[in-house]
Amino acid sequence: MIIRKIQIDEFGGLKNVCIEPDKGINIIRGNNESGKSTLMAFIAFIFYGLPSKRSETDRTDRERALSWTGGKAAGTLEIEYCGSEYRINRSCVLGARDSVSEQRQIIDLATGTEVFEDRQPGEVFLGVSQAVFESVTTVRQMGVGRIAGSDLGSAVENILFSADETVNTERALKKLNAAKVQYLPQRGGGGRIEELTRARDILKDRLIKAETNSVYIISLRSTVDKYRKVTSELRYKLDSAKNACNAYDSFQTLNRFDLLHAGEKKIAELQSEEKKLIEESGTDGKLPDRAYVEKLDELARRLGKSESELAVTGAEVRGKQSEQSGDSVRAASAEDISAAGGASEILNVYRKKLGKSGRRTALGIIMLILGTVGASASLFYFVPALGKLIPKLTSGLSFGLTIAGIAVFIAGVLVLRSAGGIKKTASGLLSGYGFENDGNDRKKAAAFADYAEDCAREKALRDTWKKDFDTILTALDAKKRETEALRLECILELAKFGYCKSPDEVLNSHKEAPEAHGIRHRTQIRELTDAELFNEILGSEDLSEKLISAAGSASEIALKHEKLLSDIDKYSESVRASRASLAGFNEDEMRARLSSEVIAALKKSNPSALRLEREAIETQLNHAGSKLTEAEKNLAIAEHTYENPARLSTELDAAEDELDKAKRLCAAIMLAHKSISDAGDSLRRNITPRLRARAGEILSGLTGGKYREIGVDPSFAVTVATPAGTKQVALLSGGTRDIVYFSLRLALAELIFPKSVPPLLLDEAASQLDDGRAAGLLKLLDTFSSGGVQSIFFSCHTREANILERNGIGFTLTELN
Amino acid sequence: MRQALRELFGSIMRDASLSCDAALISGDLFDQGFVSPDTVAYVKKVLGDFGSPVFIAPGNHDPYNTASVWNSGAWPDNVHLFTSSSLGRFDTEIEGQPVTVWGWAFTSPKLDDCPIPAGFTAEPDRINIICAHADTSSVISRYCPMPLSLIEGSGCEYTALGHIHKAPEPVYAGKTVVSYSGFPQGRGWDEPGQGRVLYVEVEKGRAKIRIHPTGFRRYSELDLDITGSGSDSETAEMLCAAIPDDIYPQTSLKVYLCGAVTPSYKPEPGKILDSAAVRDGIDIVFVDETSPVLGAEYLESDMSVRGELYRALLPRLSSEDRDERKLASDALRIGLLALDNKPFV
């Protein structure tokens, strides 16, 4: 294919540009931003139209293509193709909402008619996609850069194995494999699919668990509801049963209150009875009691006993009296004697007195004598003659002696008197017993001793009798006194409760009504003797009988009173106990609460049955309660771990979707990998040999046979057969690599465009080359052009033109302003 | 969505309580084996609040058994539940008229035989209604196949059926009106269109059906040919143009993208929706069934590995099997992107 004319009406920044390239080498020179790239894009535009908006690059290219001023891209390309000439018109106008309206035509210049209607020019004349066209026919700066470096190998390899410089099959396969391994590792575990499968399975398990748990929770809730209902019903029943029991208890309590009140009433009655009894039978508010009765009984017994004993004692006295023994006179004498100290003592005293009397008599006599003598001394005084007889006898002395003699005489008289007294006394001692003083003291003494002894004996007898008699008498007296006292005591005791009058009553009655008692004057009122008293009180009644009678009556009263008191105590105790037990109860409230109908019904109730029923309900309630608690506990545990199955189901669906997507993607990657691998194999089997062979031909032609074949070694490195052997392309010189590269490009173009190879479009292809290599490149282009391949070289330099000129290579130069 | 379904059920029953003397639920009230406890409690309350008799025939998705939701404790007193797979009946009185409701329960996900015996005759002095989950479309159905001939001579006034979600038109079986209630609210694209319940006036010898629309959302499908589209924005334009103006405001729309696009274009649902001016309430999901063969005539004659790839996948790209075509389309896209050293995942 040869481009004959490029007519740009409007395209990007170019307007009304017309270029008529030659069929060989064409240099289109322009400064930067003069539109060289735009020109290249225009050629692609004519063949393929505006790029779509599908990628950013395409959008950019699209915007670049549309005229900056009018929003239009339009122009014409005239080409020579397979011996015919065609004009391709294309016009795109930017419309609303970024839409583009397009018109295109392919005009057969020979006939002037439109041909290939509704077909893309690219499809008609090139038969490849725009991408392929550009990658095969366009050599840009980057492509040039690669030639200089080691990437030439990659480019050549790509061409050989992919028939596309830009496509590296191995790289693509590696990328696909790497992607596939991420999803599905070949060995071992792991990978995205396994991850997603595991996640899905976990969700499935959780869902199953959640479903089971949900069913379980529903079941538990129903169990909880059931037991709540049951417990509620049982509580209601229990309340009713409790109310019934409470009502019955209240009824029982009211009964107890009734009993309490009955007890109180009874107590009142008994107390009234007691009061009446006291009033009737009591004294000073007291009634005879058991002790009183016992007292009366005891008194009666004692009185009886006492009177009996008194009688006995009286009889004893009388008996004793009749048994009187012993000479009372002698006994009396014996007493006297005894009083005097006893016969011995009397005799002793008698003797002593006699003796004393005798001594005194003697003394008295002596004294008389002396006294007389002494007194006679006075004679000496008064008779001085006599005085002289005794010279020593002085007057004083004689006086003294006189006095003394007188005194002594007197004393002697006294003594004699005393002796006489004593004797008299001594005689008197015995004379009292009939022993007169007859001068025989000794005999008298002996007789007295006998007498005393005799008296003593009589006395002893009498004493003994007396003693006995006295004892009996004493006893009788005592008994009398005792009996009297006892009688008094009995009277007093009887009088306590009015069984007889009391002594005070009698006295008072005397005082109050003396006339009734024959007392005429108050002064005659006196204390009565016991006998009088007893007579007045008892009259003809026998005290013992009185006592017995009184005891009987008192016993009756006491028993009655005791019974009353006992009953009162009993009832009081009962009432106390009832009050204590009923302390917390409000009787009025209870009576108000229990109507008569209720009470009537309760009377027919069986408390045991009520209690049994309540206990049964309590047992059921406890059982249901523990079941409820257990169910609530299990429900709380289950709800705590509950996962919503609906949510999990949604998550599971999403996980399944993601897994499915991943599997599909992995399957697509694997299919792409296999397909590309197969495609690569197919290419290597079919295209690569042809490509190598043709490229080898072109290479040989270009190098004068120096380099003949392009090959691929076992490591898929591209090689070239040289006279020195096979060498890898990377090891060749830059110029040789250029030739190899372009040979492959041309061979590829011939393969891809079997009918007519389109022009090579070189965009600043030599900008990175030195003059030598640039010249080499241009020479290659010249060689290609001799084979009918048009090349259009876009450059901002003049170097390429100069090189061509210097080398005498024909070319067409177009300046872009 | 499930919350909305629950509330819809409540709303339906509340509306019905204003004018209906009874409710017939012919199965699959619960669509899954598991039901959340809250849902059960809610349904019980709603049915209880309805007040009037509710007759329920458990279906294949909610069969009656010991582990089923129907056994989750007591149901309100006005709920009458069929619990046996044999023909059962509930006798009641509605507005002074004696009514018998016949029915049965699925006790497992399958019921191979219909419990209605041949020659079945209903109570002549009563209004007879059948409430059941059954399949009238196939005599070999495993979901209680019920030929209409079984009830032709029954004398029943009305047969309320469940199981077929896309309810066919009511039919007569003898003098008995037979109708499927359909679904009150679609839950997916297999239940497209308007949801409904049936209000049925039943008298002795007569039944009249009135469709009562329900539902808050509709499911709909749309085939969208995006041949030639090279970008998501172009596709979005095509989508907006294809959506009818009178589309129901709350619609879940499944859009099948079909047609030929260039191999380098893979529709991105998110980007399409971002570019599309779609009304609020319209939810769109895409199913990509495009074929990446637009411009593929170049690939067909492409000598490079691209062309080889295309030619290798071409048989699958033209397969009758949708999945095969999708796999080949994806493989072609991925392969071309990999060859171009562009990201493909």
Interface residues (C-beta under 8 A of the other chain):
Chain A: S52 K53 R54 S55 D58 R97 G122 E123 G127 V128 S129 V132 F161 S162 A163 D164 T166 V167 N168 T169 R171 A172 L173 K175 L176 A179 A210 E211 S214 V215 I217 I218 S219 R221 S222 T223 D225 K226 K229 E639 N644 P645 A646 S649 R664 L665 A667 A668 I669 L671 A672 H673 S675 I676 D678 A679 G680 S682 L683 I687 L748 L751 I752
Chain B: R2 Q32 G33 F34 V35 S36 P37 V40 A41 A67 V69 N71 S72 G73 A74 G230 S231 S233 E234 E237 T262 S264 Y265 G295 E297 Y298 L299 S301 D302 M303 S304 V305 R306 E308 L309 R311 A312 L313 K326 L327 A328 D330 A331 L332 R333 I334 G335 A338 L339 D340 N341 F344 V345
